Amino acid sequence: MRAYVVNGKLRFRCRYVRHVQARRAAARSLADDSLKPETTHPELTILMPCLNEAETIATCVKKASSYLSKSNIRGEILVADNGSTDGSREIAQELGARVVSICERGYGAALIGGIEAAKGRFVIMGDADASYDFSQLDGFVAKLREGYDLVMGNRFKGGIEPGAMPALHRWLGNPLLSFIGRIFFKAELGDFHCGLRGFNTSAVRNLKLRSRGMEFASEMVVRCRLARMRIAEVPTTLKKMDVYTPLTCAHGEMAGGTCGSC
């Protein structure tokens, strides 16, 4: 117990009182913090699978970083590296991206590993070959915030640059596959295989996706539809790739699929 003089009067104060007051102050602080929005984790992870894409990764990371900055979104740029040997990892890291190494080869394997490592409530994924514009993601974010579990890009509505997609894929392959998806899985999508897409991270993790190759993109849509998740579609663009990169092409062929411009 300690004695104090307050306004000429002697007052006594024991350690127990100080302890109680400290606990009350801590409780008030916790209550105030509970009213604040969660800031521990980012809202958005922009995810890029990567394998030897040194010629394009800088453009992709810079555009993604610009988007997060101008949109005032708390987010991260995550590169799921599938064994690059051309300096892609170092380029991405120098520009502020977080890089995780995915040892198992394959487009789907890289994305599965990236999704597991993502810290964001939402993920928007797209190839690191500069075919998609990471500075134009407002439509995806808006739909995700509305509560949609999966938001697909539609390149046919957004615009396909001349030479960006082989004519056979543009006029026959993609429309036919999208039609089959609508018939068999009731997925009302006009571009079933667009590589630029966003989703609720926890919802897609719960699907336990398994495809390791290019078929991963189809599995995600089909499994989301079978799980009766909410799916939306927004226009996006597809640009011509000056360089066809290993992850979207070689891995696609290994898996019996096609490249990212399909």
C-alpha positions in Angstrom: 0.0 0.0 0.0 1.2 3.5 -0.8 0.2 6.9 0.6 -0.5 10.0 -1.5 -1.4 13.6 -0.7 -4.2 14.9 -2.9 -5.5 18.5 -2.4 -3.9 18.5 1.1 -5.5 15.2 2.1 -3.8 11.9 2.7 -5.0 9.1 0.4 -4.0 5.4 0.3 -3.8 3.2 -2.7 -2.9 -0.5 -2.8 -1.4 -2.5 -5.5 -4.6 -4.5 -6.0 -6.5 -1.4 -7.0 -3.8 -0.5 -9.5 -4.1 -4.1 -10.9 -7.9 -3.9 -11.3 -7.6 -0.5 -13.0 -5.0 -1.9 -15.4 -7.2 -4.8 -16.3 -10.2 -2.5 -16.9 -8.0 -0.4 -19.2 -6.9 -3.4 -21.1 -10.5 -4.6 -21.5 -11.6 -1.2 -22.9 -8.7 -1.3 -25.4 -9.7 -4.8 -26.6 -13.3 -3.6 -27.0 -12.2 -0.6 -29.0 -10.1 -2.9 -31.2 -13.0 -5.2 -31.9 -14.8 -2.3 -33.5 -12.0 -1.7 -36.0 -11.9 -3.5 -39.4 -9.5 -6.5 -39.6 -6.1 -5.4 -40.9 -3.9 -8.4 -40.2 -4.4 -10.0 -43.6 -4.7 -8.3 -47.0 -8.0 -8.2 -48.8 -6.6 -9.3 -52.2 -3.8 -11.5 -53.4 -2.9 -11.1 -57.1 -1.5 -14.5 -58.0 0.8 -15.3 -60.9 2.1 -18.8 -61.8 5.6 -18.4 -63.3 8.2 -20.5 -65.1 11.1 -18.7 -66.8 9.1 -15.6 -67.7 11.8 -13.0 -67.1 10.8 -11.1 -70.3 7.2 -10.4 -69.0 7.1 -10.8 -65.2 8.2 -7.2 -64.6 5.4 -5.8 -66.6 2.8 -8.0 -64.8 4.1 -7.1 -61.3 4.3 -3.4 -62.1 0.7 -3.3 -63.4 -0.6 -5.3 -60.4 1.3 -3.0 -58.0 -0.1 0.1 -59.8 -3.6 -1.3 -59.5 -3.4 -2.0 -55.7 -2.0 1.5 -55.2 -4.5 3.5 -57.2 -7.4 1.4 -55.9 -6.3 1.8 -52.3 -6.7 -1.9 -51.7 -4.7 -3.7 -49.0 -3.2 -6.5 -51.0 -0.2 -8.5 -52.0 1.4 -9.7 -55.3 2.3 -13.4 -55.1 4.4 -15.2 -57.7 4.2 -19.0 -57.6 7.5 -20.0 -59.1 7.6 -23.4 -60.7 11.4 -23.7 -61.0 12.6 -20.6 -63.0 16.2 -20.5 -64.0 16.2 -17.2 -65.9 16.0 -14.7 -63.1 12.2 -14.4 -63.0 12.2 -14.9 -59.2 14.7 -12.2 -58.5 13.0 -9.7 -60.9 9.6 -10.3 -59.1 11.2 -9.9 -55.6 13.0 -6.7 -56.6 9.7 -5.2 -57.6 8.1 -6.1 -54.3 6.3 -9.3 -55.0 6.3 -12.2 -52.6 7.7 -15.4 -54.3 6.9 -19.0 -53.2 8.7 -22.0 -54.8 6.4 -24.8 -56.1 8.6 -27.9 -56.7 5.9 -30.0 -58.5 5.8 -29.0 -62.1 2.6 -28.0 -63.9 0.2 -25.1 -64.3 -2.3 -26.5 -61.9 0.4 -27.5 -59.4 1.8 -24.0 -59.4 -1.6 -22.5 -58.8 -2.6 -24.9 -56.1 0.6 -24.1 -54.2 0.0 -20.4 -54.8 -3.6 -20.5 -53.5 -2.4 -22.3 -50.4 0.2 -19.6 -49.8 -2.1 -16.7 -50.5 -2.9 -14.4 -47.6 -5.7 -12.4 -49.2 -9.4 -12.9 -48.5 -9.8 -12.9 -52.3 -7.4 -14.1 -55.0 -7.3 -12.9 -58.6 -5.1 -15.2 -60.7 -3.6 -14.6 -64.2 -0.7 -15.8 -66.3 2.6 -13.9 -66.0 3.0 -13.7 -69.8 1.5 -10.2 -70.1 -1.5 -11.4 -72.0 -3.8 -10.1 -69.2 -3.9 -6.6 -67.9 -3.5 -6.6 -64.1 -4.1 -2.9 -63.9 -7.8 -3.4 -64.8 -9.3 -5.5 -62.1 -12.1 -3.3 -60.8 -14.8 -5.6 -62.2 -13.5 -8.7 -60.5 -13.1 -6.9 -57.1 -16.6 -5.4 -57.3 -18.2 -8.8 -57.9 -16.1 -10.5 -55.2 -17.2 -7.9 -52.7 -20.8 -8.5 -53.7 -20.4 -12.1 -52.4 -19.6 -14.1 -55.6 -17.4 -17.1 -55.0 -15.9 -17.2 -58.5 -15.6 -14.3 -61.0 -14.6 -15.3 -64.5 -13.2 -13.0 -67.1 -14.8 -13.0 -70.6 -12.3 -12.2 -73.4 -15.0 -12.3 -76.0 -16.8 -9.4 -74.4 -13.8 -7.4 -73.3 -11.8 -7.7 -76.5 -9.2 -10.0 -78.1 -6.2 -8.3 -79.7 -5.5 -9.5 -83.3 -3.2 -12.5 -83.1 -3.7 -13.0 -79.4 -5.8 -16.2 -79.9 -5.6 -18.7 -82.7 -8.5 -18.4 -85.1 -9.5 -22.1 -84.5 -9.7 -21.5 -80.8 -11.5 -18.2 -81.0 -14.2 -19.2 -83.5 -14.6 -22.9 -82.7 -12.7 -24.4 -79.8 -13.5 -21.9 -77.0 -17.2 -21.3 -78.0 -17.8 -25.0 -78.3 -16.2 -25.9 -75.0 -18.1 -23.0 -73.3 -21.4 -24.3 -74.8 -20.6 -27.8 -73.5 -20.0 -26.3 -70.0 -23.4 -24.5 -70.2 -25.2 -27.7 -71.2 -23.6 -30.2 -68.9 -22.8 -28.1 -65.8 -25.4 -25.3 -66.2 -22.5 -22.8 -66.0 -23.8 -19.7 -67.7 -20.4 -18.5 -68.9 -19.4 -17.2 -72.3 -15.7 -17.9 -71.8 -15.2 -21.1 -69.9 -11.4 -21.2 -70.1 -10.4 -17.6 -69.4 -7.2 -17.6 -67.3 -7.9 -14.3 -65.6 -10.3 -15.0 -62.8 -11.0 -14.1 -59.2 -12.4 -16.1 -56.3 -13.0 -16.3 -52.6 -9.9 -17.9 -51.2 -11.4 -20.1 -48.5 -14.3 -21.3 -50.8 -11.9 -22.5 -53.5 -9.5 -24.1 -50.9 -12.4 -26.1 -49.6 -12.9 -27.6 -53.1 -9.6 -29.5 -52.7 -8.7 -29.1 -56.4 -6.3 -31.7 -57.7 -5.5 -31.2 -61.4 -1.8 -30.5 -61.9 -1.9 -29.4 -65.5 -3.8 -27.0 -67.7 -7.1 -28.9 -66.9 -6.9 -27.1 -63.5 -8.8 -24.2 -65.1 -11.7 -26.3 -66.1 -11.8 -28.3 -62.9 -12.2 -25.1 -60.9 -15.2 -24.0 -62.8 -16.9 -27.4 -62.8 -16.3 -28.0 -59.1 -17.6 -24.5 -58.2 -20.7 -25.2 -60.2 -21.3 -28.6 -58.7 -20.9 -27.0 -55.2 -23.6 -24.5 -56.2 -21.3 -21.6 -55.6 -22.2 -18.1 -56.9 -20.4 -17.5 -60.3 -20.2 -14.2 -62.2 -18.5 -13.0 -65.3 -16.9 -9.7 -66.2 -15.4 -8.4 -69.5 -11.6 -8.6 -69.8 -9.0 -8.2 -72.5 -6.5 -10.6 -74.1 -3.3 -9.2 -75.5 -1.0 -10.8 -78.0 2.0 -12.5 -76.4 5.4 -11.6 -77.9 6.9 -14.5 -76.1 5.2 -17.9 -75.5 6.3 -18.9 -72.0 7.1 -22.4 -70.7 4.4 -22.6 -68.0 1.5 -21.9 -70.3 2.7 -23.8 -73.3 5.1 -26.6 -72.4 3.2 -27.6 -69.3 0.0 -27.4 -71.2 1.3 -29.8 -73.8 2.7 -32.1 -71.1 -0.8 -32.2 -69.5 -2.5 -32.7 -72.9 -3.9 -29.1 -72.8 -3.2 -26.0 -74.7 -1.4 -22.7 -74.0 -2.8 -19.8 -72.1 -4.0 -18.1 -75.3 -6.6 -20.8 -75.9 
